[in-house]
Each structure stands twice: as structure tokens, then as C-alpha cells.
Amino acid sequence: MNKNCPFCKPETQNLAFADENGYYAIYNLSPILPGHSMIIPGRHCSSLFDLSEEEISLFFSFARRVTAFLAEAYEAEAYDWSLQEGEPAGQSIEHLHLHIIPRKPGDLPEGEEWYGKLQQQSSQAIDDPKRAILSMTEYRDISLKLRKKWKQYKSGEAK
């Protein structure tokens, strides 16, 4: 655990809507599109290279299940994954995380791309007034709704 890392904070992990084998699915505090979530390891690590082969398998298997869940929950036809490793690649928080962005036709204005929005978002400080950030009430509400849906999804009651 890294005391300065926002993903290591207990309150972040407590608001995860799903968790398995030491990995958490959290909603993005500053979502690009509805459903924009992230997969994070529970233990602090900054790189995919910090994980063993077994841990990598668990990480991506969990990410695949969460992606299927988010696609269903947000009625998405597609998705984007983004894993930025290192500051030159756009990693803004030094804790391994995989962005999952459910997609629908026409979900962004013509000519606008999700990756550009992600890069712009990561270059803005968390307290930058230009950066759209959910209130803690909105964030908690979304996280709790997704947690309830995730439990139903895992038990086969989804839809």
C-alpha cells in the first residue's frame, strides 16, 4: 500500500463495484462516457511487469468479465480498453489501472476520439475546474448501483 496513491486508499477500494482475487473494478471519478470504469490491483504496483504470469491472467480475466458486465449494464455494442504505462504514455496515477470504456454508435461528437479525451483528462489536475468530476454523492450512487447489478449479474439474475 502506498499512502499517497489514490487507488490504495481504503475508501477507493471500499467503493469498488466488483472485486475478485485481489483486483477491483471502480467507476471513474471523471468518466469520459457512461460506464467508464477501471480495473486496479488491490496491492500497489505501478507496472504490468510487477505482476506474475498468474496475476496477469487473473487481472485480464477479471477485466474481461467486468467488460461484459458493463457492456450489458450500459447497453453498449463495443468497448475500448486502455492501459497506459509510464508518464510518457499518459499514465497519470502511478498505480497499474486498465480503463474500460463502453461504447455506442454516436456516443462522441463527430471527429472526437475517446483516446484524446482520456489524454486531455489525465493531463488536467484533479482540481482543475475544466475537468468534469462527479460529486462524491454521484460517485457513491453509481458505485452502489453497479455493485448491486454486479451481484445480480454474477448470480445469473442479470437484465
DSSP file (Angstrom, degrees, kcal/mol; ACC not computed):
  #  RESIDUE AA STRUCTURE BP1 BP2  ACC     N-H-->O    O-->H-N    N-H-->O    O-->H-N    TCO  KAPPA ALPHA  PHI   PSI    X-CA   Y-CA   Z-CA
    1    1 A M              0   0    0      0, 0.0     2,-0.6     0, 0.0    42,-0.1   0.000 360.0 360.0 360.0 138.2    0.0    0.0    0.0
    2    2 A N    >   -     0   0    0      3,-0.1     3,-1.8     1,-0.1     6,-0.3  -0.966 360.0-151.3-114.7 115.4    1.2    3.5   -0.9
    3    3 A K  T 3  S+     0   0    0     -2,-0.6    -1,-0.1     1,-0.3     6,-0.0   0.747  96.6  50.2 -59.5 -25.2   -0.3    6.2    1.4
    4    4 A N  T 3  S+     0   0    0     -3,-0.0    -1,-0.3     4,-0.0     3,-0.0   0.501  88.4  98.4 -91.5  -4.9   -0.1    8.8   -1.4
    5    5 A C    X>  -     0   0    0     -3,-1.8     3,-0.9     1,-0.1     4,-0.7  -0.726  63.5-151.3 -89.2 124.4   -1.8    6.7   -4.0
    6    6 A P  T 34 S+     0   0    0      0, 0.0     3,-0.4     0, 0.0     6,-0.2   0.798  97.4  54.4 -64.4 -26.9   -5.5    7.4   -4.5
    7    7 A F  T 34 S+     0   0    0      1,-0.2     6,-0.1     5,-0.1    33,-0.0   0.671 104.0  55.3 -80.7 -16.5   -6.1    3.8   -5.6
    8    8 A C  T <4 S+     0   0    0     -3,-0.9    -1,-0.2    -6,-0.3    36,-0.1   0.597  81.3 110.4 -88.1 -12.3   -4.6    2.4   -2.5
    9    9 A K  S >X S-     0   0    0     -4,-0.7     4,-1.9    -3,-0.4     3,-0.9  -0.412  72.9-132.1 -66.9 134.7   -6.9    4.3   -0.2
   10   10 A P  H 3> S+     0   0    0      0, 0.0     4,-2.7     0, 0.0     5,-0.2   0.861 105.8  59.0 -55.6 -36.9   -9.4    2.1    1.6
   11   11 A E  H 3> S+     0   0    0      2,-0.2     4,-0.9     1,-0.2    -4,-0.1   0.846 105.5  49.5 -64.5 -31.9  -12.2    4.4    0.7
   12   12 A T  H X4 S+     0   0    0     -3,-0.9     3,-0.8    -6,-0.2    -1,-0.2   0.957 114.7  42.7 -68.2 -50.5  -11.5    3.9   -3.0
   13   13 A Q  H >< S+     0   0    0     -4,-1.9     3,-1.3     1,-0.2    -2,-0.2   0.829 109.4  59.0 -67.2 -30.8  -11.4    0.2   -2.7
   14   14 A N  H 3< S+     0   0    0     -4,-2.7    -1,-0.2     1,-0.2    -2,-0.2   0.764 104.0  52.5 -67.9 -23.9  -14.5    0.2   -0.5
   15   15 A L  T << S+     0   0    0     -4,-0.9    12,-0.4    -3,-0.8    -1,-0.2   0.315  80.2 125.2 -94.5   8.7  -16.4    1.9   -3.3
   16   16 A A    <   -     0   0    0     -3,-1.3    10,-0.2     1,-0.1     3,-0.1  -0.405  54.0-151.0 -62.3 142.5  -15.4   -0.8   -5.8
   17   17 A F  S    S+     0   0    0      8,-2.3     2,-0.3     1,-0.2    -1,-0.1   0.635  79.0  18.0 -91.2 -14.0  -18.5   -2.3   -7.5
   18   18 A A  E     +A   25   0A   0      7,-1.1     7,-2.8   132,-0.1     2,-0.3  -0.992  63.5 178.4-151.4 149.9  -16.7   -5.6   -8.1
   19   19 A D  E     +A   24   0A   0     -2,-0.3     2,-0.3     5,-0.2     5,-0.2  -0.980   4.3 167.2-153.8 145.4  -13.7   -7.4   -6.8
   20   20 A E  E >   -A   23   0A   0      3,-2.1     3,-2.2    -2,-0.3    42,-0.1  -0.954  67.7  -9.3-155.6 135.9  -12.1  -10.8   -7.3
   21   21 A N  T 3  S-     0   0    0     -2,-0.3     3,-0.1     1,-0.3    21,-0.1   0.767 130.3 -45.8  50.9  34.6   -8.7  -12.3   -6.4
   22   22 A G  T 3  S+     0   0    0      1,-0.3    20,-3.4    19,-0.1    21,-0.4   0.606 115.1 111.7  86.8  10.7   -7.3   -9.0   -5.2
   23   23 A Y  E <   -AB  20  41A   0     -3,-2.2    -3,-2.1    18,-0.2     2,-0.3  -0.913  49.1-156.2-118.3 147.6   -8.5   -6.9   -8.1
   24   24 A Y  E     -AB  19  40A   0     16,-3.0    16,-2.5    -2,-0.4     2,-0.6  -0.917  12.1-146.8-124.7 146.9  -11.1   -4.2   -8.0
   25   25 A A  E     +AB  18  39A   0     -7,-2.8    -8,-2.3    -2,-0.3    -7,-1.1  -0.971  27.9 178.4-109.3 120.5  -13.4   -2.6  -10.5
   26   26 A I  E     - B   0  38A   0     12,-2.7    12,-2.9    -2,-0.6     2,-0.2  -0.931  30.3-116.0-123.6 147.6  -14.0    1.0   -9.8
   27   27 A Y  E     - B   0  37A   0     -2,-0.4     2,-0.3   -12,-0.4    10,-0.3  -0.554  40.6-105.6 -75.7 145.4  -16.1    3.6  -11.6
   28   28 A N        -     0   0    0      8,-2.6     7,-0.1    -2,-0.2   106,-0.1  -0.583  17.4-145.4 -75.6 130.1  -14.0    6.5  -13.0
   29   29 A L  S    S+     0   0    0     -2,-0.3   105,-2.8     1,-0.3    -1,-0.2   0.739 101.6  34.4 -65.7 -23.3  -14.4    9.7  -10.9
   30   30 A S  S    S-     0   0    0    103,-0.2    -1,-0.3     6,-0.1   103,-0.1  -0.616  90.9-165.9-129.9  70.9  -14.1   11.7  -14.2
   31   31 A P        -     0   0    0      0, 0.0   101,-0.1     0, 0.0    70,-0.0  -0.298  21.1-156.8 -69.1 140.4  -15.8    9.4  -16.8
   32   32 A I  S    S+     0   0    0      1,-0.3    69,-0.1    -2,-0.0   100,-0.0   0.889  84.7   0.9 -74.6 -42.9  -15.3   10.1  -20.5
   33   33 A L  S >  S-     0   0    0     75,-0.0     3,-2.1    70,-0.0    -1,-0.3  -0.928 101.2 -71.3-139.7 160.5  -18.5    8.2  -21.2
   34   34 A P  T 3  S+     0   0    0      0, 0.0     3,-0.1     0, 0.0    40,-0.0  -0.311 120.7  24.6 -55.8 133.6  -21.2    6.5  -19.1
   35   35 A G  T 3  S+     0   0    0      1,-0.3     2,-0.2    -7,-0.1    65,-0.1   0.267  78.2 155.5  95.7 -10.5  -19.8    3.3  -17.7
   36   36 A H    <   +     0   0    0     -3,-2.1    -8,-2.6    65,-0.1    -1,-0.3  -0.323  20.5 158.8 -56.6 113.8  -16.1    4.3  -17.9
   37   37 A S  E     -BC  27 100A   0     63,-2.5    63,-3.0   -10,-0.3     2,-0.3  -0.744  29.9-136.4-132.2 175.2  -14.5    2.2  -15.2
   38   38 A M  E     -BC  26  99A   0    -12,-2.9   -12,-2.7    61,-0.2     2,-0.5  -0.985   7.0-139.7-139.6 149.5  -11.1    0.9  -14.2
   39   39 A I  E     +BC  25  98A   0     59,-2.0    59,-2.0    -2,-0.3   -14,-0.2  -0.940  30.5 176.7-105.1 127.9   -9.6   -2.4  -13.1
   40   40 A I  E     -B   24   0A   0    -16,-2.5   -16,-3.0    -2,-0.5     2,-0.2  -0.976  31.3-117.1-131.6 145.6   -6.9   -1.9  -10.4
   41   41 A P  E     -B   23   0A   0      0, 0.0   -18,-0.2     0, 0.0     4,-0.2  -0.563  22.3-133.1 -72.6 146.3   -4.8   -4.4   -8.3
   42   42 A G  S    S+     0   0    0    -20,-3.4     2,-0.3    -2,-0.2   -19,-0.1   0.832  91.4  64.4 -69.5 -32.6   -5.5   -4.2   -4.6
   43   43 A R  S    S-     0   0    0    -21,-0.4     2,-0.4   -42,-0.1   -35,-0.0  -0.675 102.6 -97.9 -90.6 149.2   -1.8   -4.1   -3.8
   44   44 A H        +     0   0    0     -2,-0.3     2,-0.3    51,-0.1    -2,-0.1  -0.496  59.0 144.8 -70.8 123.0    0.2   -1.1   -5.0
   45   45 A C        -     0   0    0     -2,-0.4    51,-3.4    -4,-0.2     3,-0.0  -0.957  33.8-159.8-152.2 146.1    2.1   -1.7   -8.2
   46   46 A S  S    S+     0   0    0     -2,-0.3     2,-0.3    49,-0.3    40,-0.3   0.572  70.5  47.4-103.6 -10.3    2.8    0.7  -11.0
   47   47 A S    >   -     0   0    0     49,-0.1     3,-1.6    47,-0.1     4,-0.2  -0.953  70.0-129.2-137.6 149.6    3.5   -1.6  -13.9
   48   48 A L  G >  S+     0   0    0     -2,-0.3     3,-1.5     1,-0.3    -1,-0.1   0.797 111.6  66.0 -60.2 -28.6    2.2   -4.7  -15.6
   49   49 A F  G 3  S+     0   0    0      1,-0.3    -1,-0.3    -3,-0.0     7,-0.0   0.593  87.3  68.3 -72.2 -10.2    5.7   -6.0  -15.2
   50   50 A D  G <  S+     0   0    0     -3,-1.6     2,-0.3     2,-0.1    -1,-0.3   0.569  89.3  82.6 -81.1  -9.3    5.2   -6.0  -11.4
   51   51 A L  S <  S-     0   0    0     -3,-1.5     2,-0.1    -4,-0.2    -6,-0.0  -0.715  78.9-125.9 -98.5 145.7    2.7   -8.9  -11.8
   52   52 A S     >  -     0   0    0     -2,-0.3     4,-2.5     1,-0.1     5,-0.2  -0.297  36.2 -99.7 -74.7 170.5    3.5  -12.6  -12.1
   53   53 A E  H  > S+     0   0    0      1,-0.2     4,-2.1     2,-0.2     5,-0.1   0.904 126.6  49.9 -59.5 -41.7    2.1  -14.5  -15.0
   54   54 A E  H  > S+     0   0    0      1,-0.2     4,-2.3     2,-0.2    -1,-0.2   0.912 110.5  49.5 -64.0 -41.9   -0.7  -15.9  -12.8
   55   55 A E  H  > S+     0   0    0      2,-0.2     4,-2.7     1,-0.2    -2,-0.2   0.877 109.1  52.3 -65.0 -37.9   -1.5  -12.4  -11.6
   56   56 A I  H  X S+     0   0    0     -4,-2.5     4,-2.6     2,-0.2     5,-0.3   0.920 109.2  50.2 -63.0 -42.9   -1.6  -11.1  -15.2
   57   57 A S  H  X S+     0   0    0     -4,-2.1     4,-2.3     1,-0.2    -2,-0.2   0.925 112.8  45.9 -61.1 -45.2   -4.0  -13.9  -16.1
   58   58 A L  H  X S+     0   0    0     -4,-2.3     4,-2.3     2,-0.2     5,-0.2   0.900 111.8  53.0 -64.0 -41.2   -6.3  -13.0  -13.1
   59   59 A F  H  X S+     0   0    0     -4,-2.7     4,-2.2     1,-0.2    -2,-0.2   0.947 115.2  38.4 -58.7 -52.3   -6.1   -9.3  -13.9
   60   60 A F  H  X S+     0   0    0     -4,-2.6     4,-2.1     2,-0.2    -1,-0.2   0.814 113.7  54.8 -76.0 -29.4   -7.2   -9.7  -17.5
   61   61 A S  H  X S+     0   0    0     -4,-2.3     4,-1.9    -5,-0.3    -1,-0.2   0.923 111.8  45.2 -65.6 -42.7   -9.8  -12.5  -16.8
   62   62 A F  H  X S+     0   0    0     -4,-2.3     4,-2.7    -5,-0.2     5,-0.2   0.920 111.4  53.1 -64.4 -43.9  -11.4  -10.2  -14.3
   63   63 A A  H  X S+     0   0    0     -4,-2.2     4,-2.4     1,-0.2    -2,-0.2   0.883 107.6  51.7 -59.0 -39.4  -11.2   -7.3  -16.7
   64   64 A R  H  X S+     0   0    0     -4,-2.1     4,-2.2     2,-0.2    -1,-0.2   0.917 111.0  46.9 -64.8 -43.3  -13.0   -9.4  -19.4
   65   65 A R  H  X S+     0   0    0     -4,-1.9     4,-2.2     2,-0.2    -2,-0.2   0.915 113.5  48.3 -64.5 -42.5  -15.8  -10.3  -17.0
   66   66 A V  H  X S+     0   0    0     -4,-2.7     4,-3.0     2,-0.2     5,-0.2   0.889 109.6  53.3 -65.6 -38.4  -16.2   -6.7  -15.9
   67   67 A T  H  X S+     0   0    0     -4,-2.4     4,-2.6    -5,-0.2    -2,-0.2   0.925 109.2  48.1 -62.5 -44.9  -16.2   -5.5  -19.6
   68   68 A A  H  X S+     0   0    0     -4,-2.2     4,-1.9     2,-0.2    -1,-0.2   0.907 113.2  49.3 -61.1 -41.5  -19.0   -8.0  -20.4
   69   69 A F  H  X S+     0   0    0     -4,-2.2     4,-3.1     2,-0.2    -2,-0.2   0.938 112.4  46.3 -62.2 -48.5  -20.9   -6.8  -17.4
   70   70 A L  H  X S+     0   0    0     -4,-3.0     4,-2.6     1,-0.2     6,-0.3   0.880 109.4  54.8 -64.9 -38.0  -20.5   -3.1  -18.3
   71   71 A A  H  <>S+     0   0    0     -4,-2.6     5,-2.4    -5,-0.2    -1,-0.2   0.908 114.5  41.2 -61.3 -40.7  -21.5   -3.7  -21.9
   72   72 A E  H ><5S+     0   0    0     -4,-1.9     3,-1.1     3,-0.2    -2,-0.2   0.936 115.2  49.7 -70.9 -47.1  -24.7   -5.3  -20.7
   73   73 A A  H 3<5S+     0   0    0     -4,-3.1    -2,-0.2     1,-0.3    -3,-0.2   0.837 121.3  34.7 -62.9 -34.0  -25.4   -2.7  -17.9
   74   74 A Y  T 3<5S-     0   0    0     -4,-2.6    -1,-0.3    -5,-0.2    -2,-0.2   0.247 106.8-122.0-105.9  12.0  -24.8    0.2  -20.3
   75   75 A E  T < 5 +     0   0    0     -3,-1.1     2,-0.2     1,-0.2    -3,-0.2   0.886  52.9 169.1  48.8  46.1  -26.3   -1.4  -23.4
   76   76 A A      < -     0   0    0     -5,-2.4    28,-0.2    -6,-0.3    -1,-0.2  -0.592  36.7-157.6 -90.0 149.8  -23.1   -0.9  -25.2
   77   77 A E  S    S+     0   0    0     26,-1.9     2,-0.3    -2,-0.2    27,-0.2   0.575  77.4   3.2 -97.6 -14.5  -22.2   -2.5  -28.5
   78   78 A A  E     -D  103   0A   0     25,-1.7    25,-2.9    -7,-0.1     2,-0.3  -0.864  64.4-147.4-155.6-177.3  -18.5   -2.2  -28.1
   79   79 A Y  E     -D  102   0A   0     23,-0.3     2,-0.4    -2,-0.3    21,-0.0  -0.986   8.0-138.0-157.8 160.4  -15.8   -1.1  -25.7
   80   80 A D  E     -D  101   0A   0     21,-1.8    21,-2.7    -2,-0.3     2,-0.4  -0.964  13.1-160.4-119.8 143.3  -12.3    0.4  -25.5
   81   81 A W  E     -D  100   0A   0     -2,-0.4     2,-0.4    19,-0.2    19,-0.2  -0.960   9.7-177.6-116.3 141.5   -9.5   -0.7  -23.2
   82   82 A S  E     +D   99   0A   0     17,-1.7    17,-3.1    -2,-0.4     2,-0.5  -0.956  10.6 178.3-142.3 124.2   -6.6    1.5  -22.4
   83   83 A L        -     0   0    0     -2,-0.4     2,-0.6    15,-0.2    15,-0.1  -0.957  12.1-167.7-122.7 109.1   -3.6    0.6  -20.2
   84   84 A Q        -     0   0    0     -2,-0.5     2,-0.6    13,-0.5    13,-0.2  -0.869   2.1-167.9-102.0 122.3   -1.2    3.5  -20.1
   85   85 A E        +     0   0    0     -2,-0.6     4,-0.2    11,-0.1   -38,-0.1  -0.930  54.4   3.4-117.7 113.2    2.2    2.5  -18.6
   86   86 A G  S > >S-     0   0    0     -2,-0.6     5,-2.1   -40,-0.3     3,-1.2   0.142  87.2 -84.8  93.4 149.2    4.6    5.3  -17.6
   87   87 A E  G > 5S+     0   0    0      1,-0.3     3,-1.9     3,-0.2    -1,-0.1   0.873 124.6  58.3 -57.3 -42.4    4.2    9.1  -17.8
   88   88 A P  G 3 5S+     0   0    0      0, 0.0    -1,-0.3     0, 0.0    -2,-0.1   0.783 106.5  51.2 -60.5 -23.5    5.2    9.4  -21.5
   89   89 A A  G < 5S-     0   0    0     -3,-1.2    -2,-0.2    -4,-0.2    -3,-0.1   0.480 129.2 -97.1 -89.7  -3.5    2.3    7.0  -22.3
   90   90 A G  T < 5 +     0   0    0     -3,-1.9     2,-0.5    -4,-0.4    -3,-0.2   0.510  67.0 156.2 103.0   5.9   -0.2    9.2  -20.3
   91   91 A Q      < +     0   0    0     -5,-2.1    -1,-0.3     1,-0.2     3,-0.1  -0.544  12.2 175.9 -68.2 118.1   -0.2    7.3  -17.0
   92   92 A S        +     0   0    0     -2,-0.5     2,-0.5     1,-0.2    -1,-0.2   0.664  65.7  49.3-100.1 -19.9   -1.3   10.0  -14.5
   93   93 A I  S    S-     0   0    0      2,-0.2     2,-2.7     4,-0.1    -1,-0.2  -0.988  81.6-134.0-121.6 124.7   -1.6    7.8  -11.4
   94   94 A E  S    S+     0   0    0     -2,-0.5     2,-0.3    -3,-0.1   -47,-0.1  -0.293  78.0  94.0 -79.8  59.1    1.4    5.6  -10.6
   95   95 A H  S    S-     0   0    0     -2,-2.7   -49,-0.3   -49,-0.2    -2,-0.2  -0.956  88.2-101.6-145.7 126.9   -0.7    2.5   -9.9
   96   96 A L        +     0   0    0    -51,-3.4     2,-0.3    -2,-0.3   -49,-0.1  -0.220  53.7 162.6 -50.5 129.5   -1.5    0.0  -12.6
   97   97 A H        -     0   0    0    -13,-0.2     2,-0.5   -57,-0.2   -13,-0.5  -0.974  30.4-148.8-154.8 142.5   -5.0    0.5  -14.0
   98   98 A L  E     -C   39   0A   0    -59,-2.0   -59,-2.0    -2,-0.3     2,-0.3  -0.951  18.5-141.1-112.6 120.7   -6.9   -0.6  -17.1
   99   99 A H  E     -CD  38  82A   0    -17,-3.1   -17,-1.7    -2,-0.5     2,-0.5  -0.647  13.2-165.9 -80.3 135.9   -9.6    1.8  -18.4
  100  100 A I  E     -CD  37  81A   0    -63,-3.0   -63,-2.5    -2,-0.3   -19,-0.2  -0.992   6.5-176.6-121.5 122.1  -12.8    0.1  -19.7
  101  101 A I  E     - D   0  80A   0    -21,-2.7   -21,-1.8    -2,-0.5   -65,-0.1  -0.910  17.8-143.7-125.3 104.0  -15.0    2.4  -21.8
  102  102 A P  E     - D   0  79A   0      0, 0.0     2,-0.3     0, 0.0   -23,-0.3  -0.388  25.1-154.0 -62.6 142.8  -18.3    1.0  -23.0
  103  103 A R  E     + D   0  78A   0    -25,-2.9   -26,-1.9   -68,-0.1   -25,-1.7  -0.928  20.1 179.7-128.7 147.7  -19.1    2.4  -26.5
  104  104 A K    >   -     0   0    0     -2,-0.3     3,-1.7   -28,-0.2     4,-0.2  -0.942  46.3 -83.2-134.3 155.8  -22.2    3.0  -28.6
  105  105 A P  T 3  S+     0   0    0      0, 0.0   -27,-0.0     0, 0.0     0, 0.0  -0.394 115.4   9.0 -59.6 134.6  -22.6    4.4  -32.1
  106  106 A G  T 3  S+     0   0    0      1,-0.1     4,-0.1    -2,-0.1    -3,-0.0   0.666  83.3 135.6  72.5  17.2  -22.5    8.2  -32.0
  107  107 A D    <   +     0   0    0     -3,-1.7    -1,-0.1     2,-0.1    -4,-0.0   0.692  68.5  43.4 -74.3 -16.5  -21.5    8.4  -28.3
  108  108 A L  S    S-     0   0    0     -4,-0.2     3,-0.1     4,-0.1    -2,-0.1  -0.941 100.8 -93.8-122.9 150.0  -18.9   11.1  -29.1
  109  109 A P    >   -     0   0    0      0, 0.0     3,-2.4     0, 0.0    -2,-0.1  -0.226  61.1 -76.3 -58.2 151.1  -19.3   14.2  -31.3
  110  110 A E  T 3  S+     0   0    0      1,-0.3     3,-0.1    -4,-0.1     0, 0.0  -0.209 119.8  13.3 -49.4 128.8  -18.1   13.8  -34.9
  111  111 A G  T 3  S+     0   0    0      1,-0.3     2,-0.4    -3,-0.1    -1,-0.3   0.323  98.4 116.7  85.9  -8.2  -14.4   13.9  -35.1
  112  112 A E    <   -     0   0    0     -3,-2.4     2,-0.3    -4,-0.0    -1,-0.3  -0.788  48.9-157.7 -95.4 136.2  -13.8   13.5  -31.4
  113  113 A E     >  -     0   0    0     -2,-0.4     4,-1.6     1,-0.1     5,-0.1  -0.872  21.7-131.0-116.7 148.0  -12.0   10.4  -30.2
  114  114 A W  H  > S+     0   0    0     -2,-0.3     4,-2.5     1,-0.2     5,-0.2   0.857 106.1  56.5 -62.4 -37.4  -12.1    8.7  -26.8
  115  115 A Y  H  > S+     0   0    0      1,-0.2     4,-2.7     2,-0.2    -1,-0.2   0.895 105.4  50.9 -67.3 -37.6   -8.3    8.5  -26.5
  116  116 A G  H  > S+     0   0    0      2,-0.2     4,-2.5     1,-0.2    -1,-0.2   0.900 111.3  49.0 -62.0 -40.3   -7.9   12.2  -27.0
  117  117 A K  H  X S+     0   0    0     -4,-1.6     4,-2.6     2,-0.2    -2,-0.2   0.894 111.1  49.9 -65.6 -39.3  -10.4   12.8  -24.2
  118  118 A L  H  X S+     0   0    0     -4,-2.5     4,-2.4     2,-0.2    -2,-0.2   0.919 112.2  47.4 -65.2 -43.4   -8.6   10.4  -22.0
  119  119 A Q  H  X S+     0   0    0     -4,-2.7     4,-1.3     2,-0.2    -2,-0.2   0.915 113.1  48.4 -63.3 -43.8   -5.2   12.1  -22.6
  120  120 A Q  H  X S+     0   0    0     -4,-2.5     4,-0.7     1,-0.2     3,-0.3   0.926 112.0  50.0 -62.2 -44.6   -6.8   15.5  -22.0
  121  121 A Q  H >< S+     0   0    0     -4,-2.6     3,-1.0     1,-0.2    -2,-0.2   0.915 110.0  49.2 -60.5 -45.2   -8.4   14.3  -18.8
  122  122 A S  H 3< S+     0   0    0     -4,-2.4    -1,-0.2     1,-0.3    -2,-0.2   0.731 107.5  55.2 -72.1 -20.1   -5.1   12.8  -17.5
  123  123 A S  H 3< S+     0   0    0     -4,-1.3     2,-0.4    -3,-0.3    -1,-0.3   0.614  94.4  83.9 -86.3 -11.2   -3.2   16.0  -18.2
  124  124 A Q  S << S-     0   0    0     -3,-1.0     2,-0.0    -4,-0.7    -4,-0.0  -0.737  87.4-113.1 -92.8 138.8   -5.6   18.1  -16.1
  125  125 A A    >   -     0   0    0     -2,-0.4     3,-2.2     1,-0.1     6,-0.2  -0.346  27.4-114.4 -64.5 149.9   -5.2   18.3  -12.4
  126  126 A I  T 3  S+     0   0    0      1,-0.3    -1,-0.1    -4,-0.1    -2,-0.0   0.777 118.6  46.8 -58.4 -27.9   -7.9   16.7  -10.4
  127  127 A D  T 3  S+     0   0    0      3,-0.0    -1,-0.3     2,-0.0    -2,-0.1   0.293  79.8 126.2 -99.0   9.8   -8.9   20.1   -9.0
  128  128 A D    X   -     0   0    0     -3,-2.2     3,-1.8     1,-0.2    -4,-0.1  -0.546  59.8-141.2 -66.9 123.6   -8.9   21.8  -12.5
  129  129 A P  T 3  S+     0   0    0      0, 0.0    -1,-0.2     0, 0.0     4,-0.1   0.701  99.4  61.5 -63.4 -17.5  -12.3   23.5  -12.9
  130  130 A K  T 3  S+     0   0    0      2,-0.1     2,-0.5     0, 0.0    -2,-0.1   0.669  86.1  89.8 -79.6 -16.6  -12.3   22.5  -16.6
  131  131 A R  S <  S-     0   0    0     -3,-1.8     2,-0.6    -6,-0.2   -10,-0.0  -0.707  79.7-132.4 -86.4 123.3  -12.2   18.8  -15.6
  132  132 A A        +     0   0    0     -2,-0.5     2,-0.4  -102,-0.1    -2,-0.1  -0.638  33.9 174.9 -76.8 118.6  -15.6   17.3  -15.2
  133  133 A I        -     0   0    0     -2,-0.6  -103,-0.2  -103,-0.1     2,-0.1  -0.982  30.2-118.1-128.3 137.0  -15.6   15.3  -12.0
  134  134 A L        -     0   0    0   -105,-2.8     2,-0.1    -2,-0.4  -105,-0.0  -0.400  32.6-112.3 -67.4 146.6  -18.6   13.5  -10.3
  135  135 A S     >  -     0   0    0      1,-0.1     4,-2.8    -2,-0.1     5,-0.2  -0.400  31.0-109.6 -69.2 159.7  -19.6   14.7   -6.9
  136  136 A M  H  > S+     0   0    0      1,-0.2     4,-2.6     2,-0.2     5,-0.2   0.847 121.4  54.5 -62.5 -32.1  -18.9   12.2   -4.2
  137  137 A T  H  > S+     0   0    0      2,-0.2     4,-2.4     1,-0.2    -1,-0.2   0.943 110.8  44.2 -65.0 -47.2  -22.7   11.7   -3.9
  138  138 A E  H  > S+     0   0    0      2,-0.2     4,-2.6     1,-0.2     5,-0.2   0.925 114.5  50.6 -60.9 -44.9  -23.0   10.9   -7.6
  139  139 A Y  H  X S+     0   0    0     -4,-2.8     4,-2.5     1,-0.2    -2,-0.2   0.923 112.2  45.6 -61.3 -46.9  -19.9    8.7   -7.4
  140  140 A R  H  X S+     0   0    0     -4,-2.6     4,-2.9     2,-0.2     5,-0.2   0.915 112.2  51.9 -63.2 -43.1  -21.2    6.7   -4.5
  141  141 A D  H  X S+     0   0    0     -4,-2.4     4,-2.3    -5,-0.2    -2,-0.2   0.931 112.6  44.6 -60.6 -46.3  -24.6    6.3   -6.0
  142  142 A I  H  X S+     0   0    0     -4,-2.6     4,-2.7     2,-0.2     5,-0.2   0.937 114.2  49.9 -63.1 -46.4  -23.2    5.0   -9.3
  143  143 A S  H  X S+     0   0    0     -4,-2.5     4,-2.3    -5,-0.2    -2,-0.2   0.909 112.3  46.8 -60.0 -43.7  -20.8    2.7   -7.5
  144  144 A L  H  X S+     0   0    0     -4,-2.9     4,-2.1     2,-0.2    -1,-0.2   0.891 112.4  49.5 -68.6 -39.0  -23.6    1.2   -5.2
  145  145 A K  H  X S+     0   0    0     -4,-2.3     4,-2.3    -5,-0.2    -2,-0.2   0.923 113.0  47.3 -63.9 -43.6  -26.0    0.7   -8.2
  146  146 A L  H  X S+     0   0    0     -4,-2.7     4,-3.0     2,-0.2    -2,-0.2   0.890 109.2  54.3 -65.3 -38.5  -23.2   -1.1  -10.1
  147  147 A R  H  X S+     0   0    0     -4,-2.3     4,-2.1    -5,-0.2    -1,-0.2   0.920 109.9  47.0 -60.2 -43.7  -22.3   -3.2   -7.1
  148  148 A K  H  X S+     0   0    0     -4,-2.1     4,-1.8     1,-0.2    -2,-0.2   0.925 114.5  46.4 -63.9 -44.7  -26.0   -4.3   -6.8
  149  149 A K  H  X S+     0   0    0     -4,-2.3     4,-3.0     1,-0.2    -2,-0.2   0.880 109.5  55.3 -64.8 -37.7  -26.1   -5.1  -10.6
  150  150 A W  H  X S+     0   0    0     -4,-3.0     4,-3.0     2,-0.2     5,-0.2   0.919 106.4  50.5 -61.9 -43.5  -22.8   -6.9  -10.4
  151  151 A K  H  X S+     0   0    0     -4,-2.1     4,-1.5     1,-0.2    -1,-0.2   0.908 113.5  45.4 -61.3 -41.9  -24.1   -9.2   -7.7
  152  152 A Q  H  <>S+     0   0    0     -4,-1.8     5,-2.8     2,-0.2     6,-0.7   0.914 112.7  51.5 -65.8 -42.6  -27.2  -10.0   -9.8
  153  153 A Y  H ><5S+     0   0    0     -4,-3.0     3,-1.1     4,-0.3     5,-0.3   0.925 110.5  47.8 -60.0 -47.4  -25.0  -10.5  -12.9
  154  154 A K  H 3<5S+     0   0    0     -4,-3.0    -1,-0.2     1,-0.3    -2,-0.2   0.825 111.7  50.5 -65.7 -31.2  -22.7  -12.9  -11.1
  155  155 A S  T 3<5S-     0   0    0     -4,-1.5    -1,-0.3    -5,-0.2    -2,-0.2   0.464 118.8-110.3 -87.5   0.2  -25.7  -14.9   -9.7
  156  156 A G  T < 5S+     0   0    0     -3,-1.1    -3,-0.2    -4,-0.5    -2,-0.1   0.597  90.1 112.3  85.8  10.8  -27.3  -15.1  -13.2
  157  157 A E      < +     0   0    0     -5,-2.8    -4,-0.3    -6,-0.2    -5,-0.1   0.345  44.1 138.6 -95.6   6.8  -30.2  -12.8  -12.4
  158  158 A A              0   0    0     -6,-0.7    -8,-0.0    -5,-0.3    -9,-0.0  -0.004 360.0 360.0 -58.0 158.8  -29.0  -10.0  -14.8
  159  159 A K              0   0    0    -10,-0.1    -1,-0.2     0, 0.0   -10,-0.0   0.286 360.0 360.0  98.8 360.0  -31.2   -8.0  -17.1
